[in-house]
Amino acid sequence: MIDLEKGQKINLEKEDRSELTSFCVGCKWGKIEKKILGFTYHSTDVDLDLSSILVDANGRMIDHIYSPLYRRDFLASYNMPAGKLDSDDRAMHHTGDDLVGNTGGESYDENQYKWNEGIKGEEPDNEIITVDLTRISPNVHQIFFFLNNVHDEDFYEIPYAYIRMFEGNASRVKSVFAKYNVSSDPRFAGKRAVIMARLYREGVQWKFQAIGDAFPDRNLCETINRILKDYVR
């Protein structure tokens, strides 16, 4: 597994040198739990939204994946289309909106629970986008993944938030290819949105870049406009 650092770029190659073309991009996070003397006395639901936009060679958004729960009148006020869980070419699919996060946030121990090992009983990521690069429309040149906090919690307080790429499906992890942690980082204090990663074509190959930039955006429409203005190459 590759522990990605901010700005790092990687080739989508497995250990046997074969190309990684079908994988999942997952995000996990926990509820914010305040404890005293080892007991939970307050638990705050955390609603993060994992979303994606697909961009053509001219830098235009030509497709998108984000929660259908967003009000259409709100999206229309930003000239954004209604939310949906599948890309138009059916190459990407979102598992759906998690509105609360996982319990046991502060006691989470990756080595103990082995959520990355693909074992029986593993708890899946909160939100997952499955990707099949062989089916992506040839008009798509870049794919961005980003997180928005629907409420007002500080990203710095949210337990074990991360994005990862893995082989498998939405219910079982076969092997983790790369992971990027976004929680417990002072850079994310006071922020409500994180532009997490970019998939992009380089010739006939796809590559992956960890971005990891956080912003005080009030909603995903502001984040989408930021991506189109500042991050499209």
C-alpha positions, 0 to 999 in steps of 0.5 A: 500500500502507498501512503500518499502525501499531498501532491504526490502522483502515482502510476496505476500499476499493481505490484505485478506491473499490470494496470489497475483499471477497476477499483474503488475510491472510498472515504471513511470517517467517524462521529465526533465523540466527547468522552470523560473518564472513558465514557462517551457523553456526547456524540455528534453525527458527521455528514461528509459527502464524497463527490466527483466531477468529470472534466473534458479536454477543454476544462468543462464539467461534462458529468458529475456524481454527488448526492441526489439528496441536494435540493434541486432549487439550491443546485439550480441557484449555482447552475448545477444539475441535479445529483445522481449516483452514476456517471452517464457512461455507467463507468462510475457508481456512488454507493449512496449518502452516509449522513452520520459517520461511524461510532467508536471514533476516538477508540479506532485502531487500524491495526486492531480492527484491520479495516484495510485487510479485506477480512470477513466482517470488515466494516466498509467505507462510509461512502464509495465510488466504484471506477472502471477506467475501461468504460470511461467516456473518451471525452473525459480527461480528468476526474476529481474527488472531493469531500464536503462537510454538510454541517459545521464541524471542524475537519480537524475534529473528525476521527480518522477521515481518509480517502483510499483506492482499493481493489474489490467492491463496495462490501469487501476490500481485496487489497488497498492500493493507496491511502491519503489521511485527511484528519488530525491535520492542523491544516484542515482546522476551520475548513469544511471542504477538501479537494482530495484527488485527481485522476487524469489521462497522460497519453493512453494511461491514467494517473492518480494525484493526491491533492489534499487542499482544504477550504472553508467552502460553504457547499459543494457548488463552491468547491466545484467552481473552485476546482474548475477555476483553479485545479483543471490542468 
